[in-house]
Amino acid sequence: MPTTDYISNKVEGIVKKYRTRDPFELCEDMGIGVRYRDLGEQLKGFFFYQSRIKTIVLNSRTDEMLHRALCAHELGHAVLHSELLTAMRSFHELELFDSAIPSEYEANLFAAELLISDEQLSELLESAGYSVFQAASILRVPIELLDFKFKSMKSRGYEIDPLYMANSDFLKYI
């Protein structure tokens, strides 16, 4: 299981290499296809790897603003869990958002690290004096991703108090 430090360092390496935090640009640069399909009411998106082709599928019914967070989350699976999916013959939809599965927590940490830089968040909260809700709105991320970012920053030595409100399966309910 990758640690918070490992995930943070992995994201920073990717951002440095590709010079962007935009998950759609990263998918293009990394050769990961992004497709939109009607996935019904429950499933928001998924990543799959077949015949050496990596693809992220996002639900076309989902709000466009949420697509960015979902893409970052699924990119986390692509970067952190490709070998796991290669070994699996299939997976069940119910497992995708199970908060007890560590890979969902890790993908959320990856998304938070990718979409929110430490400097940008510190600037918004400390220097500009915005609330966490205002910061989430400005950053165009669900408030739960800020919680994951706070947990990551705290584990890396920042004096910050996480909200402790986000479960790993929060994307299922947005």
Rosetta blueprint (number, residue, H / E / L):
1 M L
2 P L
3 T L
4 T H
5 D H
6 Y H
7 I H
8 S H
9 N H
10 K H
11 V H
12 E H
13 G H
14 I H
15 V H
16 K H
17 K H
18 Y H
19 R L
20 T L
21 R L
22 D L
23 P H
24 F H
25 E H
26 L H
27 C H
28 E H
29 D H
30 M L
31 G L
32 I E
33 G E
34 V E
35 R E
36 Y E
37 R E
38 D L
39 L L
40 G L
41 E L
42 Q L
43 L L
44 K L
45 G E
46 F E
47 F E
48 F E
49 Y E
50 Q E
51 S L
52 R L
53 I E
54 K E
55 T E
56 I E
57 V E
58 L E
59 N E
60 S L
61 R L
62 T L
63 D L
64 E H
65 M H
66 L H
67 H H
68 R H
69 A H
70 L H
71 C H
72 A H
73 H H
74 E H
75 L H
76 G H
77 H H
78 A H
79 V H
80 L H
81 H H
82 S H
83 E H
84 L H
85 L H
86 T H
87 A H
88 M L
89 R L
90 S L
91 F L
92 H L
93 E H
94 L H
95 E H
96 L H
97 F L
98 D L
99 S L
100 A L
101 I L
102 P H
103 S H
104 E H
105 Y H
106 E H
107 A H
108 N H
109 L H
110 F H
111 A H
112 A H
113 E H
114 L H
115 L H
116 I L
117 S L
118 D H
119 E H
120 Q H
121 L H
122 S H
123 E H
124 L H
125 L H
126 E H
127 S H
128 A L
129 G L
130 Y L
131 S L
132 V H
133 F H
134 Q H
135 A H
136 A H
137 S H
138 I H
139 L H
140 R L
141 V L
142 P L
143 I H
144 E H
145 L H
146 L H
147 D H
148 F H
149 K H
150 F H
151 K H
152 S H
153 M H
154 K H
155 S H
156 R L
157 G L
158 Y L
159 E L
160 I L
161 D L
162 P L
163 L L
164 Y L
165 M L
166 A L
167 N L
168 S L
169 D L
170 F H
171 L H
172 K H
173 Y H
174 I L
